[in-house]
Amino acid sequence: MSSVELIPAPVVRAACGNISYMTLYRWLNGSCDPRTGKVTPPVSDFPRPRMINKRRYWVRAEVEQFMLAHKAG
């Protein structure tokens, strides 16, 4: 049985360059500017979290793969 390392949101934020909670939210959900009506879609290839006891956890390998893909591009 393989072990999957799960990491919480603060660790994900640090791994992604110390992004804010709001940036993480926007990467997951997208956003809409109420003043201009501009809709920004979510980042499609950002890994989805697993919910455990109402807390979000990501698979470390998925986050690292996302970061490598975006550093190369």
Phi, psi and omega in degrees: 000127182273148180260131179252126180273120178260140180235143181280171183305316180300326179287322177297315179300317179294318181294333181267017176096032180058046178288159180279167175300322182294320177297316178300317178300315182292323177298326182277323190243348186078184180203166176221124178281117184293336181284317185256341183080006180291127180257127176249120181288161176294161176287113192294328183261007176287133183298144179275143179281161171260137179265123177228117182051046178064020176240150182263133177227141179247153173283122184305316182299323179292319179294317179296320178296318178300314182295319179296318180296324183274337174286326181286332185262000000 
